[in-house]
Amino acid sequence: MPDRWWRGWLIALLPPVILVIMAPSLYAQRTLGARPSDSGGPLLAEQAAYDVKHYDLALRVNPAEQSITGTLEARALIVHPTAWFVLDLDEPLLVSAVAAVDEQGKEQPLSFERRGGRLWVAFSLTRQPGETVRVRVSYGGKPRVAPKPPWVGGFVWAKTKDGQPWVSTACQNDGADVWWPCKDHPSDEPDTMRLRITVPEPLACAANGRLEGVKANGDGTRTYNWFVSTPINNYSVALNIAPYRTIEGKYQSVTGETVPVFFWVLPENYESGQRLFPQIAEMIRFFEERLGPYPFRADKIGVAHTSHLGMEHQTVTAYGNNFQNNEDGFDWLLFHELGHEWWANQVTAGDWRDFWLHEGFQSYMDALYHGAKGGEESYHRHIAGLRRQLRNRQPVAPRESRTSVQMYLAAPDYVASDGDIYNKGAAVLHTLRHLIGDRAFFAALRRMAYPDAALERVTDGRQCRFATTDDFRALAERESGVKLDWFFEVYLRQPQLPRLVTEPREGGVMLRWEAPGGLPFPMPIEVSVGGQTRRVEMPQGSVLLPVAAGEQLVVDARQWVLRGE
């Protein structure tokens, strides 16, 4: 998701969020008057009982009425005995039928009930571990309209300049259940997914995966058949519908494979799209050289022009930044969202508590690209800009399960916006680079993306994985040979920053770390005494520096170490 999200939407978001905080029972039921919904948190036992293997979504989109009708079939492996199959589905959408589907495709009706934002489907017999079930849900209605996309999500019903429909979906914080039935939790991704999307002619539909065909239905509509061949986050499943023109090309990966590249743009922006198009390949190359190959080479590299700012929808990145470059000569939004193909779509947090692995890591890649384009000073200037926006209200990576809303809004009241999973996450990585050095740091980044170098040749879905903050700590320790539990504890597991205290002493200056809660913090620091710069180790958290009378002491002039005032 874009890293400048907290600047424009707080005023619009405050009223619904206040309702969420002041009325927990309404919030739990995803009442229409509150924030639309959220995603994640502790997993319901009846949902933990199954593992989704495949979704098949057939959907007819009617822009004139702002409505949808369709069916969702979920194929799942039972991992714990259960009499229920529980899916999430936003309350404005109505369910007309639910059925079990056998191996021959024959349907057997199942009873069901709606409990707030969940659909409870009753099996005729308790299903046992090892069984595979297929459940088909017929549903429809007017999906929730996104009030502030992409941050507060749903369907986006916009118009082109000449009045044609321009439709998209955006639901990262709110969950995919705002427009299709699913197990709305980040810990469960389908191995594959099929999308069969019917739209009015002459509109086109750009979606995830690879296009297997377009069928004219003879009734003024056509159906686009998309197949996603790898695991995908529910919130990354996306529709983009408009009278698009398509810019096409090919990209040769570092693996030698040729990957198709598509950029769907509105006709009036075709020339602007052509000018921006070469940046896609340049940016993908930057990521490949540092993190390993583009993960979804079996499908495509895709970007779709949207009326909202952007989102990291797998293989069909949403882009709405008006085709403009920044001071370092590149489109920051396009770069940020493309990078999420690695940090979010390939490496995925199984619980929102680790969401900094998506946003903090990609925000740090943003800084690296500023450095690559504008030089080292641009890199440091970008990091400094992130640090000025820290809130330090809640841990970046708490140990307890969290919902999406909790990670995007600041504790303890969850009313004010909180960009620390972006900004502080990136600043922490900047400091870790200082601590363990470039070789170990960049090796750890690459191994976080691809733990095994052999996976860099894989395109069948095995390259996708769930990860945690402790996974990254273990990789950084392995690459550096340095124990880092103290570093992660101070910077990520609690909110407050350490302080560096300087105390004049006879013949010198004492430097001493004060960490929150008295936690150990043996962070080395760069100092300059009399114009001579060196790194000072502080294994016990303090050091006495000899500083002669008249000598100037400068501590951490390049601001490598994240610390409080």
TORVEX-611542 format. One record per residue (C-alpha): residue in one letter; x, y, z. Coordinates in steps of 0.05 Angstrom, whole numbers, plus 32768, in hexadecimal, padded with zeros to 4 digits. Layout:
N
AXYZ;...
***
This chain:
565
M800080008000;P801980477FF4;D80478062802A;R802980A8802C;W7FE5808F8041;W7FDE80B38084;R7FE080F98068;G7F9E81018045;W7F6A80D28060;L7F6880DA80AC;I7F32810F80AD;A7F0580E58081;L7F1480A780AA;L7F0B80C380F0;P7EBF80BE80F7;P7EB9807580E5;V7EF78063810D;I7EDA8086814B;L7E9C805B8143;V7EC8801E8140;I7EEB802F8181;M7EAE804781A7;A7E82800C8194;P7EA97FCB8194;S7E6C7F9F818A;L7E5A7FC5814B;Y7EA17FC28134;A7EA47F76813E;Q7E667F6F8113;R7E837F9D80DD;T7E467FCA80E2;L7E3C7FF780A6;G7E41803680D0;A7E88802580E7;R7EC8801D80BF;P7EB47FEB8089;S7EDB7FB080A6;D7F207F9880B6;S7F477F5980AB;G7F6F7F2780D3;G7F777F22811E;P7F6E7EE18145;L7F577EAA8116;L7F127E8D8122;A7F177E438134;E7EE67E2F80FE;Q7F117E5280CA;A7F527E3680E5;A7F327DF180D7;Y7F3E7DF7808C;D7F737E0D805B;V7F5C7E2D801A;K7F7C7E0E7FDC;H7F577E307FA4;Y7F237E667F98;D7EF97E6B7F59;L7ED57EAE7F54;A7EA27EBA7F1C;L7E887F007F20;R7E5C7F2D7EF6;V7E697F777F01;N7E327FA97EF0;P7E4F7FF07EF3;A7E0C80107EE1;E7DED7FF67F21;Q7E2D7FF17F49;S7E1D7FA97F58;I7E3C7F647F52;T7E217F1D7F4D;G7E487EDD7F4D;T7E607E9D7F6C;L7E9E7E8D7F95;E7EB57E457F9A;A7EE87E357FD0;R7F0F7DF47FCF;A7F2E7DE78013;L7F537DB1803A;I7F377DA1807E;V7F6E7DA180B3;H7F437D9A80F2;P7EFE7D7A80FB;T7EC87DAD80EE;A7E7D7DB080E3;W7E807DF680C8;F7E9F7E1A808D;V7EA57E63809E;L7EB27E99806A;D7EB57EE48072;L7E857F0F8048;D7E737F578052;E7E2C7F648068;P7E127F8C802C;L7E1C7F4E8000;L7DE47F1A8001;V7DEC7ECF7FFB;S7DB87EAA7FD3;A7DD27E637FD7;V7E0B7E387FF2;A7E1C7DF37FD9;A7E4F7DBC7FE1;V7E6D7DA67F9E;D7E837D5E7F92;E7EBA7D447F64;Q7E897D417F29;G7E747D897F35;K7E307D777F51;E7E157DA77F85;Q7DF57D947FC8;P7DD37DCF7FEB;L7DEE7DE18030;S7DCC7E088066;F7DEC7E4A807B;E7DE27E8680A7;R7DFE7ECD80A9;R7E1E7EE480EA;G7E337F2C80DE;G7E6B7F2C80AB;R7E727EE180AA;L7E507EAA8084;W7E487E6980AC;V7E3D7E2D8080;A7E287DEB80A2;F7E447DAA8088;S7E137D6F8089;L7E4A7D4680AC;T7E877D5B80D3;R7EC17D6080A2;Q7F027D3D80B5;P7F4B7D4F80AD;G7F667D3D8068;E7F237D468045;T7F1D7D79800D;V7EDC7DA08009;R7EC07DCD7FD2;V7E8E7E017FE8;R7E6A7E2E7FB6;V7E4A7E707FCB;S7E197E967F9F;Y7E157EDF7FB3;G7E0C7F267F9B;G7DF57F6C7FA9;K7E137FB17FAE;P7E587FAB7FCD;R7E707FDF7FFC;V7E8A801D7FD8;A7ED1802E7FED;P7ECC80708014;K7F17807F8011;P7F3B804F7FE3;P7F6C802F7FE9;W7F6E80398035;V7F25802E8045;G7F0F7FFD8011;G7EDA7FDC7FE8;F7EC47FE67FA0;V7ED980267F7C;W7EA6803D7F48;A7EC680767F22;K7EBC80937EDD;T7EEC80A57EA5;K7EEC80EB7E87;D7EBA80D67E53;G7E8C80B57E86;Q7E9E806C7E7D;P7EA3803E7EBA;W7EE7803A7EDD;V7EE180057F12;S7F137FE77F43;T7F187FC47F86;A7F457FD67FC1;C7F3D7FB28004;Q7F807FA88027;N7F6B7FC1806C;D7F237FAB8066;G7F2D7F668049;A7F177F458008;D7ED47F328028;V7EBA7F778017;W7EAE7F5B7FD1;W7EB57F0F7FD0;P7EAC7ED78003;C7EEF7EBE801E;K7F157EAB805C;D7F2A7EF2806B;H7F6A7EE68090;P7FB27EF48079;S7FC97EAF8090;D7FA47E88805A;E7FB17E928010;P7F957E667FD9;D7FCA7E417FB1;T7FA77E577F71;M7F6B7E807F5D;R7F3E7E897F21;L7F187EC97F11;R7EE27EC97EDC;I7ECB7F117ED8;T7E917F287EAC;V7E8E7F717E99;P7E667F9B7E67;E7E857FA67E23;P7EB17FCA7E11;L7ED07FCA7E56;A7F0E7FA17E65;C7F1F7F7D7EA6;A7F677F7A7EBF;A7F707F4B7EF9;N7FA37F1E7F1B;G7FC97EE57EFA;R7FC97ED57EB1;L7F917EE07E7F;E7F797E9E7E63;G7F447EBA7E35;V7F0C7EEC7E29;K7EC77ED37E16;A7E927EFE7DF4;N7E4F7EEA7E13;G7E227F057DDC;D7DFB7F2F7E0E;G7E267F6E7E0E;T7E567F517E40;R7E977F2A7E3E;T7EBA7EFF7E71;Y7F047F047E82;N7F227EC37E9C;W7F5E7ECE7EC9;F7F867E977EEC;V7FB57EA47F26;S7FE97E6C7F27;T80097E7D7F6A;P7FF27E8C7FB1;I7FD27ED07FB9;N7FBD7EFD7FF3;N7F727F057FF6;Y7F787F517FF7;S7FA47F4E7FB9;V7F6D7F307F8F;A7F557F6B7F65;L7F297F817F2C;N7F397FBC7EFE;I7F027FCB7ECB;A7F0480047E99;P7F0880127E4E;Y7F5280037E55;R7F8780077E1F;T7FC07FD67E2B;I800A7FE57E26;E80317FA57E1F;G80797F907E23;K80A87F5A7E3B;Y80D97F577E74;Q81157F287E78;S811E7F127EBF;V81627F077EE0;T81507EBD7EDA;G814F7EC47E8E;E81037EBA7E89;T80D97EEA7E60;V809E7F077E86;P80647F2B7E64;V80587F727E7D;F80157F967E78;F80007FDC7E8A;W7FB57FEA7E85;V7FA680347E7E;L7F6B805F7E6D;P7F6B80747E24;E7F7680BD7E35;N7FB580AB7E5C;Y7FD3807C7E28;E800E80AA7E17;S801D80B77E60;G801B806C7E6C;Q804C80607E34;R807D80917E53;L8077806F7E97;F807980287E7D;P80C580217E79;Q80CA802F7EC4;I80A77FEE7ED3;A80E17FC57EB7;E81157FF27ED8;M80F47FEA7F1B;I80EB7F9F7F16;R81347F987F04;F81487FC07F42;F81207F907F6E;E81397F527F4B;E81827F657F53;R817A7F717F9E;L81457F3F7FB3;G81437F097F7E;P81177EFD7F41;Y80D17F187F37;P80A67EE37F5B;F806C7EDE7F2A;R80907ED17EE9;A805E7E997ED9;D80267ECC7ED3;K80387F137EC2;I804F7F587ED7;G80127F847ED6;V7FFE7FCB7EE8;A7FB77FE77EE4;H7FA580307EE3;T7F73803E7F1C;S7F4D807A7F36;H7F6B80707F7B;L7FB480787F8E;G7FCC80307F8C;M7FD27FEB7FAB;E7FFF7FAE7FA6;H7FCE7F807F83;Q7FF67F437F6D;T800A7F457F23;V7FD97F7F7F17;T7FF57FB97F40;A7FC27FF17F49;Y7FE080347F32;G7FC180797F39;N7FFA80AB7F42;N7FEC80D57F04;F802A80BF7EDE;Q805980ED7F03;N80A180E77F19;N80C081007F5A;E80FE81297F66;D812A80EC7F59;G810A80DE7F16;F80DC80A37F23;D809480957F35;W809680867F7F;L805180657F81;L805F80367F48;F80A180217F68;H808280177FAD;E80497FEC7F95;L80747FC27F66;G80A27FB37FA0;H80697F927FC5;E806C7F597F93;W80A77F447FC0;W80937F628003;A80497F4E800B;N80387F217FD0;Q80747EF27FD3;V80887EFC801C;T80477F028043;A80387F10808C;G800B7ED980A6;D7FF07F0980DB;W7FEA7F5480D6;R80187F5C8112;D80527F5080E1;F80387F7F80AC;W80767FA980AE;L80957F718085;H806B7F8C804C;E806B7FD68057;G80AB7FE3807F;F80D57FB98050;Q80B87FD98012;S80BF801F8030;Y8109800F803A;M810E7FF87FF1;D80F1803C7FDF;A812B805D8003;L815D80307FDE;Y813F80447F9C;H8144808D7FAD;G818E80807FBA;A8196805B7F79;K817680947F52;G818B80D17F79;G81CA80BB7F9D;E81DC80AB7FE5;E81C480EF7FFF;S817F80E17FE1;Y817D809F8006;H818E80BF8049;R815E80F9803C;H812580C8802F;I813480A28070;A813680E38096;G80F280F6807A;L80D580B48093;R80F380BC80D8;R80D1810080E0;Q808D80DF80DB;L809480AA8111;R805E80A38146;N807A806D8174;R8035805E8190;Q803580128189;P80667FDB8177;V80777FD4812D;A80747F888135;P804C7F758173;R804C7F2C8189;E80007F288190;S7FD27F1E8155;R7FB97F5F8136;T7F847F748104;S7F927FA080C9;V7F717FDD80E9;Q7F9B7FD68128;M7FDB7FD68100;Y7FC7801380D7;L7FAC803C8111;A7FD4804F814F;A7FCA802C8192;P7FAD803281C5;D7F6F805581A9;Y7F768042815F;V7F5C80858148;A7F9A80A9812E;S7FBD809080F0;D7FFE806B80FA;G8033806480C3;D8067804280EE;I80627FFF80C9;Y807A8027808D;N80A8805D80A9;K80C3803F80E8;G80CA7FFB80C6;A80F6801A8091;A811E804280C4;V812A800280EC;L81467FDF80AF;H8172801C80A2;T818E801580E8;L81977FC980E1;R81C07FD680A3;H81EE800280CD;L81F37FCD8103;I82047F8F80D9;G82227FAF809B;D820E7FAF8052;R82247F688041;A81FC7F468077;F81C17F768072;F81B67F6E8028;A81C27F24802C;A818C7F208061;L815B7F488036;R81657F197FFC;R815E7EDB8028;M811F7EF88046;A81037EFA7FFF;Y81207EB77FEB;P81387E8E8027;D81557E597FF8;A81797E6F7FB9;A81597E337F95;L81157E557F9E;E812C7E8D7F71;R81217E5E7F36;V80DB7E497F4C;T809B7E657F2E;D80677E327F44;G80537E547F85;R80877E357FB4;Q80AC7E787FB2;C80727E987FD8;R80757E928023;F805B7EAC8065;A808F7ECE8092;T80967EED80D6;T80C17F2280F7;D80E87EEB811A;D80F87ECC80D6;F811B7F0B80C1;R81407F108104;A81597EC980FA;L81717ED880B3;A81937F1880C8;E81B67EF48101;R81CC7EBC80D2;E81E97EEB809F;S820B7F1980D1;G821F7EEA8108;V82037F1D813A;K81CD7F0F816E;L81957F408160;D815F7F2F8192;W816C7F7181B8;F81677F998177;F81247F7C8164;E810A7F8181AB;V81177FCB81B1;Y81057FE2816B;L80CB7FB48158;R80AB7F938195;Q809D7FD381BD;P8090801A81A4;Q80C0804A81C6;L8104805C81AA;P8147805681CE;R816A809681E2;L81B480A581DE;V81CB80CD821A;T820B80F68217;E822C81098258;P826B8134825D;R82A181138287;E82E781298299;G831081208259;G82D781068230;V828E80F88224;M826580BD823C;L823480A18209;R81FD80768228;W81C08055820C;E817E80588231;A814E80258215;P8104801F8227;G80F87FF28263;G81437FEC8270;L814B7FBD8235;P81927FAE821F;F81A87FD781E3;P81F17FCE81CE;M81EB7FF8818F;P822C80118170;I822D8059815A;E825480828129;V827980BD8147;S82A680F4812F;V82DA8111815F;G830681488145;G82F1813980FE;Q830380EF8103;T82C780C180F8;R82C4807B8114;R82938046812B;V8290803D8176;E82797FFB8192;M824E7FFC81D1;P82477FB381E8;Q82307FC8822D;G820580018214;S823680388226;V827B80528215;L82AA8089822E;L82C780B081F4;P830780D781FE;V82F9811D81E4;A832E815281EE;A831C819981FF;G830981BF81C0;E82FB81808198;Q82B6817B8178;L828D813C8183;V8259812A814F;V822E80ED815B;D820E80C68122;A821380FE80EF;R81F280D480B8;Q81B980BF80E6;W81C2807480DF;V81A680628123;L815C806B8132;R8155808C8176;G812A80BB819E;E8139810281B3;
***
